[in-house]
Amino acid sequence: MLVVALASPARAHDLKAKLDPETDPIRVEAWFDDDTPAQHARISVVRSTGEEVAAGVTDERGLWSFPRPGPGLYRVTVESVGHRDVLRFTIPGAEEPAAAPTVEGDARLDKNLGLVVGLVLLLGGSLAFILIRRKKHTPDTAP
């Protein structure tokens, strides 16, 4: 229990990404919520059919770009040190009305709720471990 009392608060980074599908090439920017760039983040661009159209890694500024693909729906997945952000965007086709491309991010669990759930799991697991260890070390009182 002393370790828990002396531990410094955990600082989780939330990975964020953005892009502008109207540019060519399309530039992806990735960063953590403390405004540090997500260096060497892996990025994958996948068409709605499941076909990967581009993949790469961000530079030291958290930037990466790829050629603007043809019309369709796409998903961009950015991953770095156990964190992930997913963006979806549309490139309108010739047969579709000339609407502006859209970018949509995935819904996320509230950060505070995630912290509470994590702490409950850690404390619950620790308590279970202590109770199991205590039970194993209790001497038998049988005659």
Secondary structure, 3 states (H helix, E strand, C coil): CHHHHHCCCCCCCCEEEEECCCCCCEEEEEEECCCCECCCCEEEEEECCCCEEEEEECCCCCEEEECCCCCEEEEEEEEECCEEEEEEEEECCCCCCCCCCCEEECCCCCHHHHHHHHHHHHHHHHHHHHHHHHHHCCCCCCC
